[in-house]
Amino acid sequence: MRPAINIADLVVERGRRRVLPGLSCSIAAGTVTGLLGPSGSGKTTLMRAIVGVQKIRSGTVTVLGEPAGSAVLRHRIGYLTQAPSVYADLSVRANVRYFATLHGVGANEADRTVTDVGLESAAGQLVGNLSGGQRARASLACALVARPELLVLDEPTVGQDPVLRHDLWQHFHELAAQGTTLLVSSHVMDEAARCERLLLIREGGIVADDTPDGLRETTGTQDMDEAFLRLIREQEGRV
């Protein structure tokens, strides 16, 4: 099976800083892959390159069989940024229905998506009156509503309570079971256990590409924070 995402020798520079110094990886279709690493490690830059909004220096990014940023991918990819991308003067329901219309999706599906992200009781409220966590969920609903083939979600659970985080991850896995590919970033290592596969990134490079169980076995610890630290120490010891 061809991977949903294939990245080869990707180089991205910002000013004089090389954010991604030649990164290569692939992401299998129909899986929930976690992109984990500390703030400033290059996670958002990598995601922007995948959705085709990041200027790159060199390398290739192929998404669903097409070059990243191709016009044919616009309705096949859902992208959630860290900053909520919704209209503050519209209600949650109106926002999601608007994005649904852009993708040719009906109002019933839009309303169902509002429920999926736990905002049913706030559907009629203006987004500008919501809490930060609720606004983030409204933005997530807009990314989910078209049921895209690929979902790129940049820290979608930040600021959410434990129960809602659990429900969102359950929904992500349900989407993957239906064939959607999800790439989910986080700087919280306990999110790693919720993924089928992990890409651990530091300073623009892939430190590990493994399953959670494989990572535990490799590092000899059940604690994901400690696993990451052990990988870093090992990497530094080889330099």
N, C-alpha and C positions, 0 to 999 in steps of 0.2 A: 504494500500500500504506500502510495506517495505521501510524504508528510504534508501536513497543512501549512507549515512554515519551514522554510529552509534558508538559513543565513550562512554566507560564506565570506570570510575575511572582511567583515564589516568594520570600516574605519569612519568615525565621526569626530570632528574637531569643533570646538567652540573657542573662538579667539585663538590663543596659542596653546590651549589645553586639548590634549587628545583624550576625549571622554571614552570612546570605544577604540581600542588600539589593534583591531583585527580579529574581532569576535566571530566565532563560527558555532552554530548549533542547529538542531532541527527539532520540531515539535510535531508529535504524531496527531493525526486527526481523531476526533471523538474522545479526547482526553481532557482532564483538568490538570494543567501544568502550572506549578507555582514558580514565580520568579522572585527569589528572596535575596535580600542583602541589605546592608546599612544604607541610610540616607546618603545620597551623593555617589552611590556605586555605579550608576548608569542605567538603572532599571527603566526610568521614564524615557530616557533617550532611546533605549532599545525599542520600547513599545511605540514611540513616535515613528521610528524607522519602519516598523512592521506595518503600521497603518498608512505610511506614505506621506507623512507631514514633516519629516525630519530631513534636512539636507545632509547628504552623506559625502564623504571624501572619496571613498572607494569601496569595493566589495559589491555583493549582490544580496538582495532580499527578495525571495520568492514566496508569495502568499496565495494559497489555493490555486497553484499552478500559473500564476500571473506575476509580473513584476509589481512590487509594492507601489501603491499609489495609482495603479491603473484605473481608468474610469469604470471598467466592468466590475470592479470590486466594491464600488460605493454602497451597493445594496446588499452586499454579502458579508460585511464586517460591521460589528457594533463596537464602539470605542467609548469607554468611560474614563475621563480625565480626573485628576485629583480635585480640580476646581469644578464644582457643579455647573453644568452647561444647560441650564433651564431658564425660563422666563419668569422673573420674580413677580410680574404683575398678572400672571395667569395662575389658575388653580392647578393643583397636581393633575387632576383629571384632564384639564384642557391641554396642559403640556404634553402629556403622554398621547392623547388623541391626536394632537397636532403632528407629533413625530410618526405616529402610526399612519396618518394620512399620507405623509411624504413617502412612505414605503408601501402604500397600497394595502394597508391592514385596517380591518374594521374596528369600530368602537368597542365591540364586545371583547375583542382580544386586548385592546388597550386597558379596559377596566379590569380584566383578569390579571394583567401584568401589574397594575397598581396593587392588587391584592397580594400577588406573589412577593412583593417587596415590603409587605407589612404596612402599607399606607391606606388601606381601605377606609379607616375611620377619618383620615385627613384628606380624602380625595377632593373635597370641595373647598379646601383652604387655599389661599394664595400662597405660592411658594415663598414669597418674601416674608411671610409671617411664620414660617416653619423654623425649627431648630436646625443647627448645622447638620446633624445626623439625618434628619428627615429630608433636607434638601439633597443630601448625597444620595439618599434612596430614590428620590424623585428623578434625579439624573440617571441613576442606574436603570430605572424603569424605562426611560426613554431609549437607552441603549439596548435593552432586552426586547422591546415590544415587537420588533420586526422578525424576531427569532432568526438572527443571522447565522451563517455557517461558522463564523469565527467571532468570538467575543474577546476583546482585549480590555481588561479591567485593571485600572491603576489604583491600587489600595482601596477596593470597594467597601471594606468592612471597618475602616478607621472611624472611630467615634461611635460605633454601634454597640449596643449592650450584648452580653454573652448569648442570650436566648435568640436574639435576632441574627447574630453572627452564625449561630448554628443553623437557623432556618435558611439563611442565604446560601451557605455552603451546601446544604442539602439540595436546594434548588439548582445550584451550579452542577451538581452531580446528576441530577435528573435531566438537565439539558444535554450533558455529555452522553448520557445513555441513549438519547434520541439522535445523536450524531453531531452535535455542536462541539467545536473545539474551543476550549477556554484557556486563556493565558491570564493568570491572576497574580499581580504583584503585591508584595507586603514587605515591611521591614520588621515584622513581628514573627519571630521564628516558630512560635507555637502554631502558626497557621500551616506550617510545613506538613504536619501530620494529616491535614485535610486534603492534601493533593495526591494525585496518582503518581506524578513525577515532579522532580524538583530541579530547577536550575538555580544554583547558588552563585551569585555574582559579587565581585569585589573589585573596585578600581577598574571597572570596564572589562574584566575578564571572567570567564566561567571557572569557578573553583570546583564545582561538582555538578554532575548531571546524572541523577540516580533516582531511585524510588526512596520513599521515607525509610522503609525497612533496609534497603541496601545501604543507605547512608548510616543508619544505626550500626549495621554490621561492620561497615568499613572503619568507622571511628571508635567502635567499642563502647558506645554510650547511648542511652535512651533519651537524653536531654538534647534537644535540637540546638539550643544556644551553645552548649558545650561541643556538640558535633561540629558546628561551624568554626568554633575557635580552634579545635584540633586540626581541622583542615587548613586553616590559615597558618598555624604554627608549622605544620608539615611543609606547606608551600614555601614559607619563608626559610625553612631549613635547607631547602633545595637550591635556594638562590645563592 
